[in-house]
Amino acid sequence: MAKKAAAHLSPTVSKVTLALSSYIARALRKRLPKEVEERGKLHLLDALAAMISGSSLVPGQRAIGYVKTLGGTKEACVVGTRIITTAVNAALANGIFGHADETDDSHPASMTHPGSAIVPAALAMAERDQRSGADLLRAVVLGYDLCARLTLSLNPMDLFLRGHHPPCFGDLFGAAAAAGALARLDPQRVRYMLSYTAQQAAGLSCLFTDPQHIEKAFDMSGMPAHNGVQAALLAAHGFTGVADVFSGDRNFFFAFSPALGNPAELTRELGTTFEIMNASIKKWPVGAPILAALDAIDTLRQDHEFSAHDVERLSIKVGDKEALVVNHRAMPDINMQHLVALMLLDGQVTFKSSHDFKRMRDPRVLKIKQRIELIGTPAMTDVKRRWHAEIEIKLKNGRRLKHYTYAARGSSYNPMTREEENAKALDLLSPVLGVRRAQGLIAAVWSIDKIRDVRALRAYYRV
């Protein structure tokens, strides 16, 4: 009789959750295809550069001040500092660093920012448990897979329109998957971890009204990285719970996507299609809708000789929703007109120039800005969420130059090379680490699969 009662109370686990938990549990034992490994290193370096550069910005400084007060077991490093703290604390701080501004990567189809939360979570767990560089890289790739699939399973645009913010959800599950794999959880404990992850899912799209990017950095990356590591550690320490949060009565999809949720998306082509291959990297450290405009100007300058002072009028066409995000914003790195003026004047946009508030008052920049028109139109809305834009320039001599950027450099449709990523990373890393350490970290990431203990990276990013 007792056996029958126990069997009756034993929860049913769906095929999707069984497959997903099994995949996460064995992910570190599977070799990555060469092209996936290469792209993984590209995104790992990009995320580390975003984190370390973000440590010097206002959200980063707030995170450092807070984490300093927490103490804790010395498990993981807060990059760009000398702080060694618990894995959850390090994940929180490094996650805030990762989205301290508009430098980090994205996965356009799922509307997520994977690297700024997944890499901090994976790095914290890898340091805590002294995992190898190969383990770290495989965990990061796994994180991108779950991050993208999770929000795609919820229908990200529908989620966003109902007031939730997709990166807070996808980044959270991606961080948890990476941390859980590094904790070497078995499939059952992975399932408990997924339930604890789901219970921490949060994030409201009102975060865009944050004027200083501080709460935004916490919401989009710090909170997901922290909560993902916490979920993995709870499961690793024997916490039990709901056997399958994705199916059954009042499950995750019932709460967040009752009409359009598709659990099968969680395991769609898992292990054959790697979502890191569909992620995008910003060539310039600016808001995403601005990238295509800068790319177009860069392209026109290669084909035609003209200076900023030759420009009589310049118009930029982007999607109407994208235009709202970057139209005359108060922060320089998300102000389209300001950054296009800088590109015309300087011939480039760097981390320093894109964060220089003083240049927003520079008379030369303001003079060029007056000649720039931003046009948002539904006709430029792109369901594929490529970074695209159309630029038309009227020169003072009467010539007209026009260029349509189909997909800005760095997007998944037009990926960056090692050399281009190295140049971006060096620009972001050097002000914090110095050129020599920055170059050392870049070289170490490209050889990450040969590092036996990721704590060796502290020689470069602990300053």
BELQUIMO-V940859 format. One line per field, one symbol per residue. psi: psi as a letter, one per 30 degrees, with the letter a starting at -180 (. if undefined). burial: # if it has 24 or more other ideal C-beta (glycine too) atoms within 12 Angstrom, else .. Layout:
# BELQUIMO-V940859
psi = ???
burial = ???
This chain:
# BELQUIMO-V940859
psi = eeeeeeeefkkkkleeeeeeeeeeegeffkkkkeeeeeeeeeeeeeeeeeeeefffleeeeeeeeeefffblkjelkjkgagkkaleeeeeeeeeeefhfahflaljeefhlieefeeeeeeeeeeeeghlleeeeeeeeeeeeeeeeeeeeffieeeeefgfljeefeeeeeeeeeeeeeffhkleeeeeeeeeeeefgkljkfffffjfggeeeeeefeeeeeeeeeeeeeeefggklbkfjfflakhaeeeefifefkiffffgjgkfejjfffglkkkekilkeffeeeeeeeeeefffkjlleffkekkkkklkeeeeefgjhlfkefgjeeeeeeeeeefglkleeefgjeeffgkeeeeeeefgkkkjkkffgkjffhljllkkkkjlfgfkkkkkjjejlkflffillleeeeeeeeeeeeefefleeeeeeeeeeefgeffkfjffffffegj.
burial = ............##.##########.##.#.#...#############################..#.......#######.###############################################.###########################.##...######################.############.######.##.#..########################.....######...###..##...#.#.###..##..############################....#.#.##..######..##.#####.################.####.###...##....#..##.######...#.#..#########.#.....#.###.#######.##....#############...##.#######.##.#..#####.####
